[in-house]
């Protein structure tokens, strides 16, 4: 699986976000066993300590749990996954609305444009430059 790491933000936070997204989107399913910290770190091209920090944060978020001798697993608590999904959606929508308001768009304009795009009516012929 491809990892995307940039130098703009702390690496462990980027790892947390990417693993969280994989859990929310179903790439990792409830109860799945994760690879070892070393394997995941090697795959992502990061220091094992950084991956350990990311996994510890995911444990704190209750998306991952550790079993002493068996490794780490994805939570089987669907409510936790659903709550993480909702929180991520709220963050994304908030950032989107902030950007649209910076463009000077009103709530009604944003909603109307979203509806047009969803209906597939906003091809290049409809965009005004």
N, C-alpha and C positions, 0 to 999 in steps of 0.2 A: 504494500500500500504506500502511496506517495505521501511524503510529508512536505509541508511548505513552511520554511523558516526564513524570516527576514531579520535584519539587524535593528529594526526600529523599536522593537519591544522586547521585554524579557522572554527568553526562549521557553522557560517552563510554562509561562502563561499561554504561549502559542500552542504548546503541546497539550495543555489542559483543554483549550478550546477545540483543538482538532479531535482529541479523543472523545470529548463530550459530544461533538457533532456526529461522530461515528456511532455513538451509543444512541443518540436521539433519532438518527436517520435509519437505524436498524442494521448498519454494517456489522456492528457488534450486537449480538442479541442477548437478552436477559439470560444470565447463567453461563455465558461464554467464559472460558478460561483465557486470560491474556497470556501473551508470551512473557518470558522472564524480562526483568528490568534490563539486563544486558542485551538481550536480543532486540528489544524495542529500541533501546538507545542506539545500537549499531544500525538498525534499519532507518532510524531518523537522522543518523549522523550527529548525535549529540553525546555529551558526557553522561555516563550512567547516573551520576549524582543528580544531574538536571532532570533526567527521566524519573528518578526516584522522587524528587520534589513534586513533579507534576502528578504522579500517581498518588502521593500522599494527599495532595489537594483534592483529587478526585474521590479519595476515601472520605475526606472531610465533608465533601458534597454529597456523600452517600451513593454515588454512581458506581463506585467500585468497592469491593471488600476483599480483605485478605484472609486466607485460611492458613494458619501457621505453617504447615508443612506442604501445602498443595499449591500455593501461589495466589494470584489475584484473579478475581472474577467480576463480571459485570453484574450489577444488582439485579435481582429478580423482582424487585418492588416496582411495579409499573407506575404507581403514583409518583414515585421519585423521578422517574424518567419523564413522565408527562409534565411534571412541575418544571423540570429543567428545560423542556421543550418550550413551555409557555414563557418562562423567563427569558430565554434566548429570543423568542419571537418579539416580546415586548421591547427588548434592547434594540433589535434590528429595526422595528417599526419606528421607535423613537428617533433613531439616528436618521432614518429615511425622512420622517416628517420635518426634522430640524433642517435637513438639506433643502427640502422643497420650500420651506418657509423662507430660507435664505435666498431662494430664487424668486421670492415674491409671490408665490402661489397661495391662494386661499384654500381653506379646507374643501370647499365645494369644487374648486378647480382640480385639486389633487384627486378627489373621489371620482369625478367625471373622467379624468384622464386614465385612472386605474381601470375603470369599468370599460372604457374603449379598448384599452390594451388587452384586457382579459377576454374581451369579445373578439379580438383579432382585427379590429377595425383601424388600428393605428400603424398602417404600413407607411413606407416612405412618402407616398402621395399625400398623406394626411398631415404630415409634420410640417409646421410652418417655420421657416427659417428667418 
